[in-house]
Amino acid sequence: MQFKAISWNLFHGRDFPPDPALFTWRSRLLRRTERNATHVQVNRDLAQEFVTVLTDTEWDVALLQECPPRFCTVLAQACEADAQLTLTSRNSLGALRSLAARLNPDLIASAEGGSNLTLVRRGGALGGIVERRETTIHAGRPERRTMGFARTAAGACVANLHATNNRRLAIEDVRRAAAAADEWAGEAPLLFGGDLNLRPAQSPAAFEELRERFGLAPPTGPDAIDHLLARGLEVLRPPRQWPPERRELREEGLALRLSDHAPVETVFRDPSVTVVT
């Protein structure tokens, strides 16, 4: 049985054009759309735009980070997927934060609060979620980090993490999360990924430990921070980042680029599952 996985940091549901000049105080305060010859920068709720990209993409499991909690239901329903939502940081007074983010996403930015959201398509190869767990990976400064864990109907397990944006702390986050995921998965195949905030070129020992201690490999690339690592799964297509245009939509004839991260995708085969045709 084979399945496709993607990982995507949603940048709190905002757009991110390649031209820094489009990020203006006029846009941030007055919600004015800015344009250049190729791209727009908008300051509005983009839930439906993220829905469009995710529903138009083939995948069986999606690991999303920096996902506004208010996106959970709409994304899960549109993608016909089971969801596992794990809140991360800045989620007190969530209703007020969500309201402010709908009114002015760029002004509130990450203060809206975030989550790790795992989606498993019920009609896909993994067949939905049958078990959900979560754990706090980092509780102190600079902010709380959590890991969501899901066991799928097909048997494979999925762990979704957004590690701290500090190399030393990220190494500890990833090590702690991998140990918990490995224990919870038991003998089942394990997909461990997300925004790990670690580049293999800068932290080779961390990825070597993941491979040697937990059997988790391969990383996306030497300079990538978004990864889909696996144990007990055959890698049919190595993890790779999308080109920028795959996360762009058209707005007034120009490109609207979602998020400051490119999704990463890969294809696995679970050798423990035989599909009878």
C-alpha positions in Angstrom: 0.0 0.0 0.0 1.4 3.4 -1.0 0.4 6.9 0.1 1.4 10.5 -0.4 2.3 12.8 2.5 2.7 16.6 2.5 3.9 18.9 5.2 3.2 22.7 5.1 3.7 25.5 7.5 0.7 27.8 6.8 2.3 31.1 8.1 -0.8 31.6 10.2 -3.0 31.6 7.1 -1.3 34.6 5.4 0.3 35.3 2.1 4.0 36.0 1.4 4.9 37.5 -1.9 8.6 37.4 -2.9 8.9 41.3 -3.0 9.5 42.7 0.5 8.4 46.2 -0.8 4.8 44.9 -0.9 4.7 44.6 2.9 3.7 48.2 3.8 2.2 49.8 6.9 -0.6 51.0 4.6 -1.5 47.4 4.0 -1.0 46.3 7.6 -3.0 49.1 9.1 -5.6 49.9 6.4 -5.8 46.5 4.7 -4.8 48.0 1.4 -3.8 45.5 -1.3 -0.3 46.2 -2.7 0.8 45.2 -6.2 3.9 45.0 -8.3 4.3 43.6 -11.9 3.9 40.0 -10.9 2.4 39.6 -7.3 -0.1 41.0 -4.9 0.0 41.3 -1.1 -3.4 41.1 0.5 -4.5 41.6 4.1 -7.6 39.5 4.4 -8.9 36.1 5.6 -7.4 33.5 3.3 -9.0 30.3 4.6 -10.7 29.6 1.3 -7.5 30.1 -0.6 -5.7 27.5 1.5 -8.7 25.2 1.1 -8.3 25.6 -2.7 -4.7 24.6 -2.7 -5.2 21.7 -0.3 -8.3 20.3 -2.1 -6.6 20.6 -5.5 -3.6 18.6 -4.3 -3.4 14.8 -4.2 -2.4 13.6 -0.8 -3.4 11.0 1.8 -2.0 12.7 4.9 -1.2 16.4 5.5 0.9 17.7 8.4 0.2 21.4 8.8 1.9 23.8 11.2 1.2 27.5 12.2 -2.4 26.6 11.3 -5.0 29.0 12.7 -7.3 26.9 14.9 -10.3 28.4 13.2 -9.1 26.7 9.9 -9.4 23.2 11.4 -13.1 22.5 10.7 -13.2 24.1 7.2 -10.1 22.4 6.0 -11.1 19.0 7.4 -14.6 19.2 5.8 -13.4 20.5 2.5 -10.7 17.8 2.3 -13.1 15.0 3.6 -10.5 14.2 6.2 -10.2 13.2 9.8 -8.4 15.9 11.8 -6.1 15.9 14.8 -5.7 19.4 16.2 -3.0 20.2 18.7 -2.9 23.8 20.1 0.5 25.3 20.4 1.0 28.8 21.8 -0.9 32.1 22.3 -4.4 30.5 22.3 -5.9 32.1 25.4 -9.1 34.1 24.6 -9.2 32.2 21.4 -12.5 33.6 20.2 -11.3 37.2 20.5 -8.0 36.4 18.7 -9.9 34.6 15.9 -12.2 37.6 15.4 -9.2 40.0 15.3 -7.5 37.7 12.8 -10.5 37.7 10.5 -10.6 41.5 10.6 -6.9 42.1 10.1 -4.7 39.0 9.7 -1.4 40.9 9.1 -1.8 43.1 12.1 -2.4 40.4 14.6 -0.1 37.9 12.7 1.1 35.1 15.0 -0.7 36.5 18.0 -3.9 34.9 16.7 -2.6 31.6 18.2 -1.5 28.5 16.4 -1.8 24.8 16.1 -0.4 21.7 14.5 -3.2 20.1 12.4 -2.9 16.6 10.9 -5.4 15.7 8.2 -5.9 12.1 7.0 -8.3 11.7 4.1 -11.0 9.1 4.9 -11.2 8.0 1.3 -7.4 7.8 0.9 -5.0 4.9 1.4 -4.7 5.5 5.2 -8.4 5.5 5.8 -8.8 8.1 8.5 -7.7 8.4 12.1 -8.5 5.8 14.8 -6.3 7.1 17.7 -5.2 10.6 18.7 -2.6 11.7 21.3 -0.7 14.9 22.1 2.1 16.0 24.3 3.8 19.2 25.3 7.3 19.2 23.9 8.5 22.6 25.2 6.7 24.5 27.9 9.0 27.4 28.7 10.3 30.4 26.8 10.1 31.5 24.1 6.8 29.7 23.6 4.9 26.4 24.1 5.5 23.7 21.5 3.4 20.5 21.2 3.4 17.3 19.1 0.2 15.7 17.7 0.2 12.0 17.2 -2.4 10.0 15.1 -2.8 6.3 14.4 -4.4 5.7 11.0 -6.9 3.0 10.1 -4.3 1.4 7.8 -2.0 1.1 10.8 0.7 3.7 10.1 1.2 6.4 12.7 1.8 10.1 12.1 3.6 12.6 14.4 3.4 16.3 13.6 5.7 18.8 15.2 6.7 22.5 14.9 10.0 22.8 16.8 11.2 25.9 18.5 12.9 28.5 16.3 16.3 28.2 18.1 18.7 25.5 17.0 19.7 24.3 20.5 16.1 24.2 21.7 14.9 22.7 18.4 17.3 19.8 18.7 15.9 19.0 22.2 12.3 19.4 20.9 12.9 17.0 18.0 14.7 14.5 20.2 11.9 14.5 22.8 9.2 14.4 20.2 10.8 11.5 18.3 11.2 9.5 21.5 7.5 9.9 22.3 6.3 9.1 18.8 8.5 6.1 18.6 7.1 4.8 21.9 3.5 5.4 21.0 3.8 3.9 17.5 5.3 0.7 18.9 6.0 -1.7 16.0 3.8 0.2 13.6 5.3 2.2 10.7 5.9 5.9 11.7 5.9 9.1 9.8 7.5 11.9 11.8 7.6 15.4 10.3 6.7 19.0 10.2 8.6 22.2 10.6 11.6 21.0 12.6 13.5 24.3 12.4 16.7 22.2 11.8 18.8 22.2 8.6 20.8 19.0 8.1 23.8 21.0 6.8 23.9 22.9 10.1 22.9 20.1 12.5 24.0 16.8 10.9 24.4 15.1 14.3 20.7 15.6 15.1 19.6 13.9 11.9 22.1 11.2 12.3 20.7 10.5 15.8 17.2 10.4 14.3 18.3 7.8 11.8 20.5 5.7 14.2 18.2 5.8 17.3 14.8 5.9 15.8 15.2 4.8 12.1 13.8 8.1 10.9 15.0 9.2 7.5 15.6 10.8 5.0 15.6 14.6 5.5 14.3 16.8 2.7 17.6 18.5 1.8 20.7 20.0 3.4 19.1 23.5 3.8 15.5 22.5 4.4 13.7 22.9 7.8 10.5 21.1 6.8 10.9 17.4 6.8 9.0 14.1 6.4 11.0 11.4 8.0 9.9 7.8 8.2 10.5 4.5 9.9 9.2 1.2 8.6 8.1 2.7 5.3 9.7 2.4 1.9 10.5 5.8 0.3 9.1 5.7 -3.2 9.7 9.4 -3.9 12.2 11.3 -1.8 10.8 14.4 0.0 11.0 17.5 -2.1 9.8 21.1 -1.8 7.2 22.5 -4.2 8.2 25.1 -6.6 6.8 28.5 -5.6 4.1 28.6 -8.3 2.4 25.5 -6.9 1.2 27.5 -3.9 0.2 30.5 -5.9 -3.4 31.5 -7.0 -4.4 34.3 -9.4 -5.6 37.6 -7.9 -6.5 40.4 -10.4 -4.3 38.7 -12.9 -1.4 38.6 -10.5 0.1 35.9 -8.3 -1.1 35.5 -4.7 1.6 33.3 -3.0 0.4 31.6 0.2 2.7 31.2 3.2 6.4 31.8 3.6 7.1 28.1 3.5 6.9 25.7 0.5 5.1 22.5 1.1 7.1 19.3 1.1 5.8 16.1 -0.4 6.8 12.5 -0.6 5.4 9.1 -1.4 5.8 6.0 0.8 4.9 2.4 0.6 3.9 0.5 3.7 5.3 -3.0 3.1 3.2 -4.4 6.0 -0.1 -3.8 4.1 -1.0 -5.8 1.0 -3.6 -4.3 -1.2 -5.8 -6.9 -2.9 -7.2 -5.8 -6.3 
